[in-house]
């Protein structure tokens, strides 16, 4: 299943192209954008030092832990037992897609706060009710889900928070949508991958026309779960390249999603 939404950045943009925009996919790491927004809007002191632990409360009760073998970022694991600024964990959650850092950030906010991020964005189907690798919750049917349309809405909801968009521009995984753009093209984006699913949402800043939003969600056998060499990542790059070639056709006037 392939879902695609393209929209102008100006105003609350009406998509100019949609394919399966409201189909739900496993969120993978795209949900980390909602966690980042919830954390930063909570008023918590991001400079405060917090303990790096690997023990979290499940959405269905009890505890769960992360597995370093399933994490793309070794740095937080090297810091286990230490205290680090919360801002460092928020940064690694986005730039290196750290699962451990994500759950540590989630522990400093609430599921209600993350749900409010989605609500404020105007999302109609997406939700982030549990942490990453909370397998007991998943077995109980508590799942993190996204649609391509809601991902576009989520990224647009950060329009008044340039510091969050700037962090998304520092994403270290320059694959997926970024790989389909000319070198050095600015893009604020977050990708996500698990076996069976590959997604990415981004705000693209062309050098010769207004910015635009693009979300691509893929669920299917191409997705191996590899962070940089996933065949599904190349599929997303091809979609991004196709949109780039038609970027001048994306209007800049505000409409409604």
Residue pairs with C-beta under 8 A, 6 or more apart in sequence:
1 20
1 23
1 25
1 217
1 218
1 219
1 220
2 19
2 20
2 216
2 217
2 218
2 220
2 235
2 239
3 19
3 20
3 21
3 23
3 25
3 147
3 148
3 215
3 216
3 217
3 218
4 17
4 18
4 19
4 20
4 21
4 148
4 214
4 215
4 216
4 217
4 239
5 15
5 17
5 18
5 19
5 21
5 148
5 149
5 151
5 152
5 213
5 214
5 215
6 15
6 16
6 17
6 18
6 212
6 213
6 214
6 243
6 250
7 13
7 14
7 15
7 16
7 152
7 156
7 212
7 213
7 250
7 257
8 14
8 16
8 210
8 211
8 212
8 213
8 250
8 251
8 252
8 253
8 254
8 255
9 156
9 159
9 203
9 210
9 211
9 212
9 213
9 252
10 210
10 252
10 253
10 254
11 253
11 254
11 255
12 122
12 156
12 254
12 255
12 256
12 257
13 152
13 156
13 213
13 254
13 255
13 257
14 255
14 256
14 257
15 21
15 149
15 152
15 257
16 249
16 250
16 251
17 243
18 148
18 149
20 148
21 147
21 148
21 149
22 124
22 125
22 147
22 148
22 149
23 147
23 148
23 217
24 125
24 126
24 145
24 146
24 147
25 145
25 146
25 147
25 197
25 199
25 217
25 218
25 219
26 143
26 144
26 145
26 194
26 196
26 197
26 219
27 126
27 128
27 144
27 145
27 146
27 192
27 199
28 192
28 193
28 194
28 197
28 198
28 199
29 97
29 99
29 102
29 132
29 190
29 191
29 192
29 193
30 146
30 151
30 190
30 191
30 192
30 199
30 200
30 201
31 128
31 144
31 146
31 192
32 93
32 94
32 97
32 102
32 190
32 192
33 94
33 151
33 154
33 155
33 158
33 168
33 190
33 201
34 114
34 117
34 118
34 126
34 128
34 154
35 93
35 102
35 105
35 106
35 109
35 114
35 128
36 90
36 93
36 94
36 105
36 164
36 167
37 117
37 154
37 157
37 158
37 161
37 164
38 109
38 110
38 113
38 114
38 116
38 117
39 46
39 86
39 90
39 105
39 108
39 109
40 46
40 90
40 161
40 163
40 164
41 113
41 117
42 108
42 109
42 113
44 86
44 108
44 109
45 86
46 85
46 86
46 87
46 90
47 85
47 86
47 87
48 85
48 86
49 83
49 84
49 85
49 86
50 83
50 84
50 85
50 86
50 89
50 104
50 108
51 81
51 82
51 83
52 76
52 79
52 80
52 81
52 82
52 83
52 84
52 89
52 100
52 104
53 80
53 81
53 104
54 65
54 66
54 80
54 100
55 63
55 65
56 63
56 64
56 65
56 66
56 103
56 106
56 107
56 131
56 134
57 63
57 107
58 64
58 130
58 131
58 134
58 136
58 137
59 111
59 129
59 130
59 131
59 134
59 137
59 142
60 134
60 136
60 137
60 140
60 142
61 136
62 136
64 131
64 133
64 134
64 135
64 136
65 133
66 99
66 100
66 103
66 132
66 133
67 133
68 74
68 77
68 100
70 99
70 133
71 77
71 98
71 99
71 100
72 96
72 97
72 98
72 99
72 173
72 227
73 92
73 96
73 97
73 98
73 99
73 100
73 101
75 92
75 96
75 98
76 89
76 92
76 98
76 100
76 101
76 104
77 100
86 105
86 108
89 98
89 101
89 104
89 105
90 101
90 105
90 167
91 167
91 170
92 98
92 101
93 101
93 102
93 105
94 167
94 168
94 170
94 171
94 190
95 167
95 170
95 171
95 172
96 172
96 173
97 173
97 190
97 191
97 192
97 227
99 132
99 133
102 131
102 132
103 131
103 132
103 133
106 114
106 131
111 128
111 129
111 130
114 128
115 127
115 128
115 129
117 154
117 157
118 126
118 127
118 128
118 150
118 154
120 157
121 150
121 153
121 154
121 156
121 157
122 153
122 157
122 257
123 147
123 150
123 153
123 154
124 147
124 149
124 150
125 145
125 146
125 147
125 149
125 150
126 145
126 146
126 147
126 150
126 151
126 154
127 143
127 144
127 145
128 144
129 137
129 142
129 143
129 144
130 137
130 138
130 142
130 143
130 144
131 137
134 142
146 199
146 217
147 217
148 201
148 215
148 216
148 217
149 215
149 257
151 199
151 201
151 215
151 217
152 201
152 213
152 214
152 215
152 257
153 257
154 201
155 168
155 188
155 201
155 202
155 203
155 213
155 215
156 213
156 257
158 164
158 165
158 168
159 165
165 188
165 203
166 188
168 188
168 189
168 190
168 202
168 203
169 186
169 187
169 188
169 189
171 178
171 188
171 189
171 190
171 191
173 191
173 227
173 228
175 191
175 227
175 228
175 230
175 233
175 236
175 237
176 189
176 191
176 198
176 200
176 216
176 233
176 236
176 237
176 240
177 187
177 189
177 191
177 200
177 201
177 202
177 204
177 214
177 216
177 236
177 237
177 239
177 240
178 185
178 187
178 189
178 202
178 237
178 240
179 233
179 234
179 236
179 237
179 240
180 236
180 237
180 238
180 239
180 240
180 241
180 242
180 243
180 244
181 187
181 204
181 240
181 241
181 244
182 244
185 204
185 205
185 206
185 207
186 204
186 205
187 202
187 203
187 204
187 205
188 202
188 203
189 200
189 201
189 202
189 203
190 200
190 201
190 202
191 198
191 199
191 200
191 233
191 236
192 198
192 199
192 200
193 199
193 223
193 225
193 226
193 227
193 230
193 232
193 233
194 223
194 225
195 223
195 224
195 225
196 219
196 220
196 221
196 223
196 225
197 217
197 218
197 219
197 223
197 232
198 218
198 222
198 223
198 230
198 232
198 233
198 235
198 236
199 215
199 216
199 217
199 218
199 236
200 215
200 216
200 236
201 213
201 214
201 215
201 216
202 213
202 214
202 215
202 240
203 211
203 212
203 213
204 211
204 212
204 213
204 214
204 240
204 244
204 247
205 211
206 212
206 244
206 247
208 248
209 247
209 248
209 250
209 252
210 250
210 252
212 243
212 247
212 250
214 239
214 240
214 243
216 236
216 239
216 240
218 232
218 235
218 236
220 232
222 230
222 231
222 232
222 235
223 230
223 231
223 232
224 230
224 231
224 232
226 233
